[in-house]
Amino acid sequence: MSTSTESPGQESLTSIKHPLVLFYDGECAFCNRWIAKVMKADKLRRIRVGTKQGPTFQRVAQAHPQVANVDSVILIARNVEGREDFLVRSSAIRVLIDGLPGFRIFALILHLVPTPISDLGYAIFSKLRTPLFGKWHHCRVPLEEDKELYLD
């Protein structure tokens, strides 16, 4: 799923300074660890994050019902026209990690593997992540200098 929207009357979540917003499963231990690595690698501080259980995502899901029940990360990416593209599964990961140090090999693999195949891999891993890595039982508390990057 990749849709581009302009939300009249709704405040944009992205900006020129923060063109990417990622919503993830805040109860997933693997997801929380992976988000920490992505945020550390994002030296330009262009990514903002929030959990799918949080109030910001609930407002997004209400305004964009097509993403409400998607079992995937949801990436909102600001495009060159200033509109917001909604990306899921491997397409979201591909855009998110593009250019991040420490993720270059993974990014290259995602660019070489056709999307239907990488989406299948994503779906399989998403079913195994909780049994393999468990659930996260506490909230991540961002450092003071990082608070602007966390939505909820």
C-alpha distance (Angstrom), angle and dihedral (degrees) to the residues before:
residue distance angle dihedral
M1 . . .
S2 3.74 . .
T3 3.75 118.5 .
S4 3.75 131.4 167.9
T5 3.77 118.7 -144.9
E6 3.71 142.4 177.4
S7 3.77 109.8 -157.3
P8 3.79 109.7 -150.4
G9 3.77 110.7 -150.6
Q10 3.79 92.6 6.1
E11 3.79 121.2 107.1
S12 3.79 112.9 -114.3
L13 3.80 115.3 -116.4
T14 3.79 93.1 -155.8
S15 3.78 129.4 63.2
I16 3.76 138.6 176.1
K17 3.81 88.2 -94.0
H18 3.83 93.6 45.9
P19 3.83 106.7 27.9
L20 3.83 94.8 164.6
V21 3.81 129.7 61.9
L22 3.79 118.5 -179.2
F23 3.79 125.0 -165.0
Y24 3.81 115.6 -164.1
D25 3.80 140.2 170.3
G26 3.80 102.6 -81.8
E27 3.80 91.5 -164.0
C28 3.82 93.6 57.9
A29 3.83 112.8 98.6
F30 3.83 92.8 -157.7
C31 3.83 91.3 48.7
N32 3.81 92.5 51.7
R33 3.80 92.4 49.9
W34 3.79 91.7 45.6
I35 3.82 91.9 49.5
A36 3.81 89.6 52.1
K37 3.83 89.9 54.7
V38 3.81 92.6 46.9
M39 3.80 92.5 48.7
K40 3.81 91.1 48.9
A41 3.82 90.9 50.4
D42 3.82 92.3 48.4
K43 3.80 96.6 90.3
L44 3.82 91.0 165.5
R45 3.83 90.0 56.6
R46 3.80 91.1 -135.0
I47 3.83 95.8 139.8
R48 3.79 126.4 82.2
V49 3.80 120.6 -172.8
G50 3.77 139.6 -160.6
T51 3.77 136.3 168.7
K52 3.78 123.5 -105.6
Q53 3.80 87.0 -126.8
G54 3.82 92.6 58.6
P55 3.81 129.9 97.9
T56 3.82 94.4 -110.9
F57 3.81 92.3 59.0
Q58 3.80 90.4 44.2
R59 3.83 88.8 58.0
V60 3.82 90.5 46.6
A61 3.81 91.1 49.5
Q62 3.80 90.6 50.3
A63 3.81 91.6 51.8
H64 3.83 93.6 40.7
P65 3.82 108.2 32.9
Q66 3.82 91.6 178.0
V67 3.84 89.0 76.0
A68 3.81 98.5 40.6
N69 3.79 98.2 94.8
V70 3.79 102.3 22.9
D71 3.83 109.6 133.4
S72 3.79 93.8 -140.1
V73 3.74 144.6 73.1
I74 3.80 110.8 -75.9
L75 3.79 117.5 -141.6
I76 3.78 120.4 -166.7
A77 3.80 107.8 -161.7
R78 3.79 124.8 -172.9
N79 3.80 109.6 -131.4
V80 3.80 128.1 -152.4
E81 3.83 91.8 -90.3
G82 3.82 90.1 55.7
R83 3.79 92.6 -109.6
E84 3.80 122.1 128.5
D85 3.81 122.0 -113.2
F86 3.81 117.8 -157.3
L87 3.80 112.8 -145.0
V88 3.80 130.3 -179.6
R89 3.81 140.3 -173.0
S90 3.80 117.0 -2.1
S91 3.82 93.4 -10.1
A92 3.82 88.8 60.5
I93 3.80 92.6 47.4
R94 3.82 91.8 46.2
V95 3.83 92.6 55.1
L96 3.81 93.5 39.8
I97 3.81 97.5 54.4
D98 3.79 97.8 35.6
G99 3.80 105.9 125.1
L100 3.81 96.5 4.0
P101 3.80 113.4 134.7
G102 3.78 111.7 -120.1
F103 3.81 92.7 30.3
R104 3.82 100.0 65.8
I105 3.82 97.0 108.1
F106 3.80 92.2 46.2
A107 3.83 89.7 47.1
L108 3.81 90.7 50.6
I109 3.81 91.0 51.0
L110 3.81 90.9 49.9
H111 3.81 90.4 50.3
L112 3.82 91.6 50.9
V113 3.81 98.6 44.2
P114 3.82 114.9 77.0
T115 3.81 113.2 -109.7
P116 3.83 96.3 -116.3
I117 3.81 90.0 56.2
S118 3.81 94.8 44.4
D119 3.83 89.3 46.7
L120 3.82 89.0 53.4
G121 3.82 89.3 51.6
Y122 3.81 89.3 48.6
A123 3.83 91.4 50.6
I124 3.80 92.6 49.8
F125 3.81 92.9 47.6
S126 3.81 92.4 46.4
K127 3.81 89.4 57.7
L128 3.83 91.4 50.3
R129 3.81 101.0 40.9
T130 3.81 98.0 85.4
P131 3.83 96.0 45.3
L132 3.83 90.2 46.1
F133 3.81 101.5 40.3
G134 3.80 105.3 17.7
K135 3.79 131.5 -141.3
W136 3.80 128.6 -52.7
H137 3.79 109.9 -119.2
H138 3.80 101.2 -171.7
C139 3.78 137.5 47.7
R140 3.77 122.5 -102.9
V141 3.79 110.4 -116.3
P142 3.80 110.0 -152.6
L143 3.78 122.1 -141.1
E144 3.80 114.1 -102.3
E145 3.82 92.4 -106.5
D146 3.82 90.5 51.8
K147 3.82 99.5 48.9
E148 3.82 93.2 100.7
L149 3.83 88.0 61.3
Y150 3.83 95.2 57.2
L151 3.80 117.4 73.7
D152 3.81 101.0 -163.8
